[in-house]
Amino acid sequence: ARLREREISGRFDMAELMVSGGFDMAQLMVEPTVSDALSAWMCPLSNTGSVEPRFGVVPAVMGASAASGYELELLLNDLAAKFMVQLDASGEARSDALVALQHSNLVLQCAVSPEGDLEVHGPMKGPGLVPGLAFNPLGCRAVQLALDVADRSVAAELASRLRGQVAAAIDSPHANYVIQKVIKVLTLQEVPFIIEELRNFGLVLARHEYGCRIFCRLLEHAAGNEGTNQMVESILPETRDLVFHEYGHHVIESVLEHGFYHQKAHIVAELRKGLLRNAKVRSVAFVIEKALLYSGKTDQQALVSDFTAFSEDEMAALAKNRFGCMVLRALLRTSSEVMKPRLMGPSVLPRLKATKHGKHVLSEGGLSDLLNATD
C-alpha cells in the first residue's frame, strides 16, 4: 500500500489500493472447530503445531463487500473479545493468546463477487491475525492490549504483521490507534517499516484526520529520528496554511513542543505575520499558545513584544474575542508583568469584564479584584 498525495474529502482514496479485477479482495484467517461453511478451508492456528486451537474464524476485513462484511465483522468481534479476556489475565492464558497472535500466519485468499459469492483461493502464507483484528472496532483494542503486555521482541513481531499496510491502517478509524500504540511502545529501530512507509508523505499526514495523530506520536516519541525530521522539514514551507487547517494545526503544535530550535523559529516567524488577525482564529490561537510555552526564549520575547506593541483598540479587539482571550491568558502565564498593565487600559478592561472568556482572563491573571470594581 502507498499513501496518495491526493485526498478525497479529507480521506485517502484507498479503494484504488484494494479493488482488483472487479472484486473487493479480503483475506480470511481461519482455524479449526467453528464454521461448517468454511470447514474445508480451515488451517492450523500455529505453523509450529505447538498451540492448541482456541478461537474461531478470523477475517481481515480489508475492503470486504457489503454482502459479506457484516458476518465477518461479527466473527472478528467474537474473536477479539476472547483475546481481550486472555490478554487481561495473567500467566498461561495471556501467554497462549500472545503465542496465537505471534505464530498464526496461514490465511485464505478470498474474493467476493458483485453477486455476493465467496470464492476462496488458498490457503497461503500471510500476515496472520493481527491485520484482521487491527481493522476491527473491538479487535484494534485487543491488538493494542497485546502490544502493551507483550515483551519487546514479541511486540515487534506482532507489529511487523502490519508491514505494507501502514497507509491503510492510518486511513482506518480503528487501525490508526494500533499504529499509534506501536509508535508508543517500540522504537523506530525496532519497527523501521513505519517510517519507511511514511517519510515521503509528511504533508499528506498532517492534513489527514487520523494521519495527524500518527505525525504527532512520531514527534512525541521519535523527534530525533532522521525520517521524522525529514517529514517535519517537508511541511515547514506550508506552515502558514497548516496553522489554519483543522488537522494540520495539531502537527504544528507538536513541532513547537518537540521539534528542533530552527523548526520552532520558522513557525514563530510565520505566526508573527498578521498576528492580530491570527490570534482571533481558533486553530491559530492554539498554535500561538504553544509557541509562547515551547519556542526559544528569543522567539517568545518577540511574540510578547508584538502583542504589547498593539494599540489599546487592538488589545480591546482581542479582549472581546473568545480565542483572543485564550491568547491573552497564555500571555499572562508567560509574561504577566508586561501584560497586566495593558489589560487594565480604559478600552480593554470593560471588554474583558463584559464577557465570560474575558472574566476568565482576569481571574487567571490574578486580577479578580477588578471584576467587582466600578468602571
CORGI-V706480 format. One record per residue. N is the residue number from 1. BURIAL is 1 if it has 24 or more other ideal C-beta (glycine too) atoms within 12 Angstrom, else 0. Layout:
n=<N N>
burial=<BURIAL BURIAL>
//
This chain:
n=<1 2 3 4 5 6 7 8 9 10 11 12 13 14 15 16 17 18 19 20 21 22 23 24 25 26 27 28 29 30 31 32 33 34 35 36 37 38 39 40 41 42 43 44 45 46 47 48 49 50 51 52 53 54 55 56 57 58 59 60 61 62 63 64 65 66 67 68 69 70 71 72 73 74 75 76 77 78 79 80 81 82 83 84 85 86 87 88 89 90 91 92 93 94 95 96 97 98 99 100 101 102 103 104 105 106 107 108 109 110 111 112 113 114 115 116 117 118 119 120 121 122 123 124 125 126 127 128 129 130 131 132 133 134 135 136 137 138 139 140 141 142 143 144 145 146 147 148 149 150 151 152 153 154 155 156 157 158 159 160 161 162 163 164 165 166 167 168 169 170 171 172 173 174 175 176 177 178 179 180 181 182 183 184 185 186 187 188 189 190 191 192 193 194 195 196 197 198 199 200 201 202 203 204 205 206 207 208 209 210 211 212 213 214 215 216 217 218 219 220 221 222 223 224 225 226 227 228 229 230 231 232 233 234 235 236 237 238 239 240 241 242 243 244 245 246 247 248 249 250 251 252 253 254 255 256 257 258 259 260 261 262 263 264 265 266 267 268 269 270 271 272 273 274 275 276 277 278 279 280 281 282 283 284 285 286 287 288 289 290 291 292 293 294 295 296 297 298 299 300 301 302 303 304 305 306 307 308 309 310 311 312 313 314 315 316 317 318 319 320 321 322 323 324 325 326 327 328 329 330 331 332 333 334 335 336 337 338 339 340 341 342 343 344 345 346 347 348 349 350 351 352 353 354 355 356 357 358 359 360 361 362 363 364 365 366 367 368 369 370 371 372 373 374 375>
burial=<1 0 1 1 0 0 0 0 0 0 1 1 0 1 0 0 0 1 0 0 0 0 1 1 1 1 1 1 1 1 1 1 0 1 1 0 0 1 0 0 1 1 1 1 1 1 0 0 0 0 1 0 1 1 1 1 1 1 1 1 1 1 1 1 1 0 0 1 1 0 1 1 1 0 1 1 1 1 1 1 1 1 1 1 0 1 1 0 0 0 0 0 0 1 0 1 1 1 1 1 1 1 1 1 1 1 1 1 1 1 1 1 0 0 0 0 0 1 1 1 0 1 1 0 0 1 1 1 1 1 1 1 1 1 1 1 0 1 1 1 1 1 1 1 1 1 1 1 1 1 0 0 0 1 1 1 1 1 1 1 1 1 1 0 1 1 1 1 1 1 1 1 0 1 1 1 1 1 1 1 1 1 1 1 1 1 0 1 0 1 1 0 1 1 1 0 1 1 1 0 1 1 1 1 1 1 1 1 1 1 1 1 1 1 1 1 1 1 1 1 1 1 1 0 1 0 1 1 1 0 1 1 0 1 1 1 0 1 1 1 0 1 1 1 1 0 1 1 1 1 1 1 1 1 1 1 1 1 1 0 0 0 1 1 1 1 1 1 1 1 1 1 0 0 1 1 0 1 1 1 1 0 1 1 1 1 1 1 1 1 1 1 1 1 1 1 0 0 1 1 0 1 1 1 0 1 1 1 0 1 0 0 0 1 1 1 0 1 1 1 1 0 1 1 1 1 1 1 1 1 1 1 0 1 1 0 0 0 1 1 0 1 1 1 1 0 0 1 1 1 1 1 1 0 0 0 1 1 1 0 1 1 0 1 1 0 1 0 0 1 1 0 0 0 0>
//
